[in-house]
């Protein structure tokens, strides 16, 4: 019985550690979501590049389902925000386009472009 429990715990912990390792460094910019009612939400949101969607297994929000929650950390000041993936970004690979609200939580809007790391929230 104890051996079975240990096997289950080891299996679960290796699965969790694999999920935690799925982080990615990328470039972040911001956009004003107000004119886009589909992605305009009260909380922080983001548009994600296609390669990041595939690499991290991100689900984009639609009218019936919420998008994947991501932790976004500014590499220059370690400020963090949690965002919902609501759209695909056309800016190119390794890019996340944060809502104005999300970007403002981790950087000054005047910066325009920052280096961040993103991680899927489990």
C-alpha positions in Angstrom: 0.0 0.0 0.0 2.8 2.5 0.9 4.7 1.5 -2.2 1.7 2.3 -4.4 1.2 5.6 -2.7 4.9 6.5 -3.3 4.6 5.6 -7.0 1.5 7.8 -7.3 3.2 10.7 -5.5 6.3 10.4 -7.6 4.3 10.3 -10.8 2.2 13.3 -9.8 5.2 15.3 -8.7 7.1 14.7 -12.0 4.0 15.8 -14.0 3.7 19.0 -12.0 7.4 19.7 -12.3 7.2 19.3 -16.1 4.3 21.8 -16.2 6.2 24.3 -14.1 9.2 24.1 -16.4 7.1 25.3 -19.3 8.1 28.9 -19.2 9.2 31.1 -22.1 11.1 34.4 -22.5 9.5 36.7 -25.0 8.9 40.3 -25.9 5.8 42.1 -24.6 4.0 45.2 -25.9 0.6 46.7 -25.0 -2.6 47.6 -26.8 -5.8 49.5 -25.8 -8.6 46.9 -25.6 -11.4 49.4 -25.3 -12.3 49.4 -29.1 -12.2 45.6 -29.1 -15.3 44.5 -27.1 -14.6 40.8 -27.6 -11.3 41.0 -25.7 -12.1 44.0 -23.5 -12.4 42.6 -20.0 -12.2 44.1 -16.5 -9.1 42.1 -15.7 -5.7 41.8 -17.5 -5.7 40.1 -20.9 -3.2 39.3 -23.6 -2.9 38.3 -27.3 -0.4 35.5 -27.8 1.8 34.6 -30.8 1.1 31.3 -32.5 4.4 29.6 -31.5 3.8 30.4 -27.8 0.2 29.1 -28.0 1.7 25.8 -29.4 4.7 25.7 -27.1 2.8 26.3 -23.9 -0.5 24.6 -24.8 -2.5 27.8 -24.4 -6.2 28.0 -25.1 -7.6 31.2 -26.4 -10.9 32.5 -24.9 -14.1 32.4 -26.8 -17.7 33.3 -25.9 -18.3 29.9 -24.2 -14.9 29.4 -22.5 -12.3 31.4 -20.7 -8.7 31.4 -22.0 -5.6 30.0 -20.3 -4.3 32.1 -17.4 -0.7 33.1 -17.7 1.8 34.6 -15.2 3.7 37.3 -16.9 6.9 38.6 -15.2 8.9 41.7 -16.3 12.5 40.6 -16.4 13.9 44.1 -15.6 11.9 44.7 -12.3 10.4 41.3 -11.4 6.8 42.8 -11.3 4.2 40.2 -12.1 0.6 40.0 -13.4 -1.8 37.2 -14.2 -3.4 37.6 -17.6 -6.1 35.7 -19.6 -5.2 34.6 -23.2 -8.0 36.2 -25.2 -6.6 36.5 -28.7 -3.9 35.5 -31.2 -1.2 38.1 -31.8 0.1 38.8 -35.3 3.3 40.6 -34.2 5.5 37.6 -34.8 7.1 34.7 -32.9 7.8 34.9 -29.2 5.5 37.9 -28.6 2.8 38.7 -26.1 0.6 41.7 -26.6 -0.7 42.7 -23.2 -3.8 44.8 -22.5 -3.1 48.3 -21.4 -4.1 47.4 -17.8 -1.7 44.3 -17.7 1.3 46.2 -19.1 0.7 49.1 -16.7 0.9 46.7 -13.7 4.4 45.5 -14.7 6.0 48.5 -16.6 5.5 52.1 -17.6 3.5 52.4 -20.8 6.2 54.8 -22.2 8.6 51.8 -22.4 6.4 50.4 -25.1 8.3 47.1 -25.4 9.8 44.9 -22.6 11.3 41.5 -22.0 9.1 39.1 -20.0 8.9 35.5 -19.1 5.5 33.8 -19.3 4.3 30.7 -17.5 1.0 28.8 -17.8 -0.9 29.0 -14.5 -1.8 25.5 -13.3 
